Amino acid sequence: MPVESGSSAAARQAKQKRKSHSLSIRRTNSTEQDRSGLQRDMLEGQDSKLPLSLRSNLLDLFSQIEREFENLYIENLELRREIETLNDRLAAEGQTIEGADLAKGALKTKASHSTSQLSQKLKTTYKASTSKIVSSFKATTSRAVCQLVREYVGHRDGIWDLSVTRTQPVVLGTASADHTAMLWSIETGKCLLKYLGHQGSVNSIKFHPTEQMALTASGDQTAHVWRYMVQLPTPQPVADITQTPCEDDVDFSDKDEADGEVEGPNDCPSIRVATTTLRSHQGVVIAADWLVGGKQVVTASWDRAANLYDVETSELVHSLTGHDQELTHCCTHPTQRLVVTSSRDTTFRLWDFRDPSIHSVNVFQGHTDTVTSAVFTVGDNVVSGSDDRTVKVWDLKNMRSPIATIRTDSAVNRISVSVNQKIIALPHDNRQVRLFDMSGVRLARLPRSNRQGHRRMVCCSAWCEDNTTCNLFSCGFDRQAIGWNINIPALLQEK
């Protein structure tokens, strides 16, 4: 019985395909006239407010679409038949090869054996990595012990920023949307001084490195430098609060969401006039900080610029421009003349003033949303937080890519890094405060229940290295600041 060769079979299939395609075209052309006649009858028999010419054009377009769809449908059926034919042919050839060629069968057996070995290796690796991840999560729950020590209540609106003095006496400063800044006794929670010099929301507060001077930035488009003198009251015994491990199973009840009007401290002395007023911005001044030495300050504004001022003369030294959108924060290096500014344009910029004749700038694009803050560490690192729910740790010597990335479940606000323990405190929009080390390992989450913790967005965090009672502070839009005692095991500190 003669056997048809592969080339002749392919030619026959191609000929059949062309024949069927030409038949479909002829069939389509033959029906076009019938369709046009039906369309005319339909147009004459239907009532419509559209003009007859417009209705005819619409029907022509719909008929063209139908023809295109019909052609595609026919081609799809032909392709399906070809695929089925090829599958049948491959199946038949596979049976022949397995029955006739033992060598290829041996190769197939060997390939299947190597595949099973690879599969077993992948399973082993997956199981080991999974065990490692699970063990790291188990260790996280006992990495730190957190204790709420004291609450600082007195502002009439949300608190944007807070800071701790670097000199004696050690006090806490808060900046609020109620147009005031307050100084607090850390030990007693008593208000020591209130600054009333701003006409807008006070968005930032920072203390001079060596003198009793404060720097505040405001929505009134100015930054103020003002002197203060405070006397600490006698410390009172701290209430016995049971230490709470920072675990994830803390109650998240919202029974205390309703806020009442909080009466501010009536007997708190106040200052109404600034020592120095810095004016040059055309928008809200969102943040300000002292350069090393305390003779110059830098401010960040919604006018997309950062300004460098001389404190003694109040003169503008440099205007740092380049950001495409509003600035959100600025920070200075503790020992070098370096400034980092963050912006809503998803970038942060590093400005170098170590050489008076050259003011170099580097732009870093590591985030996909607003960079809410970027801060220096004592070493050669920069830590940036963003509304894209990530925090990145960068090396100043090589900032092409971050050395660590922390992913969270909420936008990150103004972060702070502990000088001694090198721990990053992350305040979130979802009322949480989380602690991470510099390598991105989570250490703790501060308690937040119906009896302790923040009830609104947490705006800022600040570490205090010189006070043993409270070594971390946080503030939020629930109008209060909170002092925490964070106990990190010595083994983790050495790590």
C-alpha positions in Angstrom: 0.0 0.0 0.0 1.6 3.3 -1.0 2.6 5.7 1.8 2.2 9.4 1.3 5.4 11.4 2.0 5.5 14.2 4.5 6.1 16.9 1.8 3.2 15.8 -0.4 0.9 15.7 2.7 2.0 19.2 3.6 1.3 20.4 0.1 -2.1 18.8 0.1 -3.0 20.5 3.4 -1.9 23.9 2.1 -3.9 23.4 -1.0 -7.0 22.5 1.0 -6.4 25.5 3.2 -6.3 27.9 0.3 -9.3 26.3 -1.2 -11.4 26.6 2.0 -10.2 30.2 2.4 -11.2 31.1 -1.1 -14.6 29.4 -0.6 -15.1 31.4 2.5 -14.3 34.6 0.7 -16.7 33.8 -2.1 -19.3 32.9 0.4 -18.8 36.1 2.2 -19.0 38.2 -1.0 -22.1 36.4 -2.1 -23.9 37.2 1.2 -22.8 40.8 1.2 -25.4 41.7 -1.4 -28.1 39.9 0.5 -27.1 41.7 3.7 -27.1 45.1 2.0 -30.6 44.4 0.7 -31.8 43.3 4.2 -30.2 46.4 5.7 -32.1 48.7 3.3 -35.4 46.9 4.1 -34.6 47.3 7.8 -33.9 51.0 7.5 -37.1 51.6 5.6 -39.2 49.6 8.1 -37.8 51.0 11.4 -38.6 54.3 13.0 -35.6 56.3 14.2 -34.7 59.9 14.7 -31.3 59.4 13.0 -30.9 60.5 9.4 -31.1 57.7 6.9 -27.5 58.3 5.7 -26.1 58.1 9.2 -28.0 54.9 9.9 -26.7 53.4 6.7 -23.1 54.2 7.6 -23.5 52.7 11.0 -24.9 49.5 9.6 -22.1 49.3 7.0 -19.5 49.7 9.9 -21.2 46.9 11.9 -21.3 44.7 8.9 -17.6 45.2 8.3 -16.9 44.3 11.9 -19.0 41.2 11.6 -17.1 40.1 8.5 -13.8 40.7 10.2 -14.9 38.6 13.1 -16.2 35.9 10.8 -12.8 35.7 9.0 -11.0 35.5 12.3 -13.3 32.8 13.5 -12.7 30.7 10.4 -8.9 31.1 10.7 -9.2 30.1 14.3 -11.0 26.9 13.4 -8.4 26.0 10.8 -5.6 26.6 13.2 -7.2 24.3 15.8 -7.5 21.6 13.2 -3.8 22.0 12.3 -2.8 21.8 16.0 -4.8 18.6 16.5 -3.1 17.1 13.4 0.3 18.0 14.7 -0.4 16.6 18.1 -1.6 13.3 16.6 1.5 13.1 14.4 3.9 13.8 17.4 2.1 11.2 19.5 2.5 8.6 16.8 6.2 9.4 16.3 6.8 9.2 20.0 5.4 5.7 20.2 7.5 4.6 17.3 10.7 6.0 18.7 10.1 4.4 22.1 9.5 1.0 20.6 12.3 1.1 18.0 15.2 3.0 19.7 16.3 1.6 23.0 19.1 4.2 23.3 16.7 7.1 23.2 14.6 5.3 25.8 17.6 5.1 28.0 18.2 8.8 27.6 14.6 9.6 28.5 14.9 7.5 31.6 18.1 9.3 32.6 16.5 12.7 32.0 13.5 11.7 34.1 15.9 10.6 36.9 17.8 13.9 36.8 14.5 15.8 36.8 13.4 13.9 40.0 16.8 14.7 41.6 16.4 18.4 40.8 12.8 18.3 42.2 14.0 16.7 45.4 16.8 19.3 45.7 14.3 22.1 45.3 12.0 20.6 47.9 14.9 20.3 50.4 16.0 23.9 49.7 12.5 25.2 50.0 11.9 23.3 53.3 15.2 24.7 54.8 14.5 28.3 53.8 10.9 28.0 55.1 12.1 26.7 58.4 14.6 29.6 58.6 11.9 32.2 57.9 9.6 30.6 60.5 12.3 30.5 63.1 13.1 34.2 62.5 9.5 35.1 63.0 9.4 33.2 66.2 12.5 35.0 67.5 11.0 38.3 66.6 8.3 38.2 69.3 10.9 38.2 72.1 13.6 40.5 70.7 12.6 43.6 72.8 10.5 44.6 75.8 8.6 47.9 75.6 7.1 49.9 78.4 5.0 52.9 78.1 6.4 55.3 80.8 4.6 58.6 80.4 2.2 60.6 78.3 2.7 64.3 77.5 -0.8 65.9 77.1 -1.5 69.6 76.6 -1.7 70.5 72.9 -5.0 71.4 71.3 -4.2 69.9 67.9 -2.1 67.2 66.4 1.7 67.1 67.1 3.8 67.0 64.0 7.3 66.8 65.4 9.3 66.3 68.6 12.9 66.4 69.6 15.1 66.0 72.7 17.7 68.5 73.8 21.4 67.6 73.4 22.5 69.6 76.5 21.5 69.8 80.1 18.8 70.1 81.2 17.4 67.3 79.1 13.9 68.2 78.0 11.4 67.2 75.4 10.2 69.6 72.7 7.0 69.2 70.7 5.7 71.1 67.6 2.0 71.2 67.0 -0.6 72.2 64.5 -2.2 74.4 67.3 0.5 77.1 66.4 2.6 76.4 69.5 5.7 74.6 70.5 6.1 73.2 74.1 9.0 72.1 76.3 8.3 69.2 78.7 9.9 67.7 81.7 10.7 64.1 80.7 10.5 62.8 84.2 7.2 64.4 85.3 5.4 65.1 82.1 4.9 68.7 83.1 4.9 71.5 80.6 7.9 73.8 81.3 7.5 76.4 78.5 5.3 77.3 75.6 6.4 79.2 72.5 3.7 81.4 70.9 5.6 83.3 68.3 4.3 81.6 65.1 1.1 82.5 63.2 0.7 79.1 61.7 1.1 75.4 62.4 4.5 74.6 63.9 5.8 71.7 61.8 9.3 71.1 63.2 11.4 71.6 66.3 15.2 71.1 66.7 17.5 72.1 69.6 20.9 73.8 69.3 23.8 71.3 69.8 25.5 73.3 72.7 23.2 76.2 73.8 19.7 76.5 75.1 18.2 77.6 71.8 15.4 76.1 69.7 14.7 76.2 66.0 11.1 75.9 64.8 9.6 75.8 61.3 6.0 76.9 60.6 3.3 77.2 58.1 3.5 81.0 58.3 6.5 80.7 55.8 9.1 81.5 58.5 11.6 79.7 60.8 12.2 81.1 64.3 15.2 80.8 66.6 14.4 81.4 70.2 16.2 81.1 73.5 14.7 79.3 76.5 15.5 78.9 80.2 13.8 76.1 82.2 14.1 74.6 85.6 13.2 70.9 86.0 10.7 70.0 88.7 11.3 67.4 91.3 10.9 64.0 89.8 7.9 62.0 90.8 7.8 58.2 91.1 6.9 56.4 87.9 3.7 54.4 88.0 4.2 50.6 88.1 3.4 49.5 84.6 3.9 45.9 83.7 6.5 45.5 81.0 4.8 44.4 77.8 6.6 42.3 75.2 6.3 43.9 71.8 4.4 41.1 70.1 1.9 41.0 67.3 -1.1 39.7 69.3 -1.8 43.0 71.1 -5.4 44.1 71.2 -6.2 46.8 68.5 -9.4 48.0 70.0 -10.7 51.4 68.9 -12.9 52.0 71.9 -11.0 55.2 72.7 -11.1 56.8 69.3 -13.3 59.7 70.4 -11.1 62.6 71.6 -12.4 65.2 73.9 -11.1 68.8 74.2 -7.9 68.7 76.1 -7.2 71.7 78.2 -3.7 73.1 77.9 -1.6 73.8 80.9 -2.6 77.1 82.4 0.4 77.7 84.6 3.0 77.1 81.8 5.2 80.2 81.1 5.4 81.4 77.5 7.6 83.1 75.0 6.1 85.3 72.3 9.0 86.9 70.5 11.7 85.1 68.5 15.4 85.9 68.9 15.9 85.5 65.1 13.3 85.2 62.3 14.3 83.7 59.0 12.3 84.8 56.0 12.8 83.9 52.4 10.5 81.1 51.6 7.3 81.5 49.5 5.5 78.6 51.0 5.1 76.5 54.2 8.3 75.8 56.0 7.9 72.1 56.7 11.2 71.4 58.5 14.5 72.9 59.8 17.7 71.7 61.3 21.0 73.0 62.7 24.3 72.5 60.8 27.2 71.1 62.8 28.5 73.9 65.0 25.2 75.6 65.4 26.1 78.8 63.4 23.9 78.0 60.4 20.5 76.4 59.9 18.8 74.8 56.9 15.1 75.0 56.2 12.9 72.9 53.8 9.7 74.4 52.3 6.8 73.6 50.1 8.2 76.2 47.6 10.4 73.3 46.4 13.6 74.9 47.8 15.8 74.5 50.9 17.5 77.5 52.3 20.8 77.8 54.2 20.9 80.8 56.7 23.4 82.4 58.9 21.9 82.5 62.4 23.7 85.6 63.7 22.9 87.8 60.7 19.6 86.1 59.6 20.9 86.3 56.0 20.3 83.8 53.3 23.5 82.1 52.4 22.4 79.6 49.8 19.1 78.5 48.2 19.2 74.8 47.4 16.9 74.2 44.4 16.4 71.2 42.2 13.5 69.3 43.6 10.5 69.0 41.3 7.8 69.1 44.0 7.3 70.2 47.6 9.9 69.3 50.2 8.9 67.1 53.2 11.9 67.1 55.4 15.6 68.1 55.9 18.3 66.7 58.1 21.9 67.5 58.8 24.9 65.2 59.6 25.9 65.2 63.3 29.6 65.7 62.6 30.0 66.9 59.0 28.6 69.7 56.8 26.2 67.5 54.9 22.5 68.1 54.4 19.9 65.7 53.0 16.5 66.9 51.8 13.5 64.7 50.9 10.6 65.6 48.6 7.3 64.5 47.2 9.0 64.0 43.9 10.0 60.5 45.2 13.7 61.5 45.5 16.0 62.7 48.3 19.1 64.9 47.7 22.5 65.0 49.4 24.1 68.4 49.6 27.8 68.7 50.5 29.0 71.9 52.1 32.4 70.6 53.3 34.2 72.6 50.6 33.1 76.3 50.7 33.7 76.7 47.0 31.9 73.6 45.8 28.3 72.7 46.8 27.9 69.3 45.2 24.5 67.6 45.1 23.6 63.9 44.5 20.1 62.8 43.6 18.8 59.4 44.8 15.8 57.8 43.2 15.1 54.7 45.4 11.4 55.2 46.2 8.2 55.1 44.1 6.2 57.6 46.2 6.8 60.7 48.5 10.0 60.4 50.5 8.7 61.6 53.9 12.1 61.7 55.7 15.8 60.9 55.2 18.1 61.0 58.2 21.8 60.5 58.8 23.3 58.0 61.2 26.5 58.4 63.2 28.3 56.3 60.7 28.3 56.5 56.9 24.6 55.7 56.4 21.4 57.4 55.4 18.0 56.0 56.2 15.0 57.1 54.1 11.3 56.4 54.6 8.5 56.8 52.1 4.8 56.7 51.5 5.5 53.7 49.3 5.6 51.7 52.6 9.4 51.0 52.5 12.4 52.2 54.4 15.8 51.9 52.8 19.3 52.0 54.3 22.0 53.5 52.2 25.8 53.7 52.4 27.2 57.1 51.8 30.3 55.7 50.1 28.2 53.8 47.5 24.6 55.0 47.2 23.7 53.4 43.9 21.5 50.8 45.6 20.3 50.4 49.2 22.1 47.9 51.5 18.9 47.0 53.2 15.2 47.5 52.4 12.4 47.3 55.0 8.9 46.6 53.7 5.9 47.6 55.8 2.1 47.6 55.6 1.6 51.4 56.0 3.1 54.7 55.0 6.2 55.7 57.0 6.5 59.2 58.5 9.5 60.9 60.2 11.9 58.2 61.3 14.8 58.4 63.8 17.8 56.2 64.4 19.3 55.5 67.8 22.9 56.7 68.0 24.1 54.0 70.6 22.0 51.0 69.6 21.6 51.7 65.9 17.9 51.0 65.9 15.4 52.5 63.5 12.1 53.7 64.8 9.3 53.8 62.2 6.1 55.8 62.9 3.2 54.8 60.6 0.0 56.2 59.4 -1.8 53.1 60.8 -0.9 54.2 64.4 1.9 51.7 64.8 5.6 52.3 65.8 7.9 49.5 64.7 11.6 49.0 65.5 14.2 47.5 63.1 17.9 47.1 63.1 20.2 48.5 60.4 20.1 45.2 58.5 16.3 45.3 58.2 15.5 42.7 60.9 12.4 43.6 62.8 13.0 43.9 66.6 9.6 45.0 68.0 6.4 46.8 67.6 5.3 49.2 70.4 2.0 48.2 72.1 -1.2 49.8 70.9 -4.4 48.8 72.6 -7.4 50.5 74.1 -5.4 51.6 77.1 -2.0 52.6 75.8 -0.4 53.7 72.6 -1.5 56.2 69.9 -5.0 56.5 68.7 -4.3 58.4 65.5 -1.5 58.6 62.9 2.0 58.6 64.4 3.8 61.5 62.9 7.3 61.3 64.3 9.7 59.4 66.6 12.9 60.6 68.4 15.5 58.7 70.5 16.9 60.0 73.7 20.4 58.6 74.5 21.0 60.4 77.8 17.9 59.5 79.7 17.4 56.1 81.3 13.6 56.5 82.1 12.5 57.1 78.5 14.8 56.4 75.6 12.2 56.7 72.8 9.5 59.3 72.2 6.6 59.3 69.7 4.0 61.8 68.8 0.9 61.8 66.7 -2.4 63.4 65.7 -4.1 62.2 68.8 -2.6 65.4 70.4 -0.2 63.6 72.7 3.5 62.6 72.9 4.5 59.3 74.6 7.7 58.3 76.3 8.8 54.7 76.0 11.4 52.5 77.7 12.8 50.1 75.1 14.9 47.2 76.5 17.0 45.6 73.9 18.9 42.4 75.0 22.7 42.9 75.1 23.1 40.1 72.6 21.2 42.0 70.0 23.1 45.2 70.7 26.4 43.5 70.1 25.0 42.0 66.9 
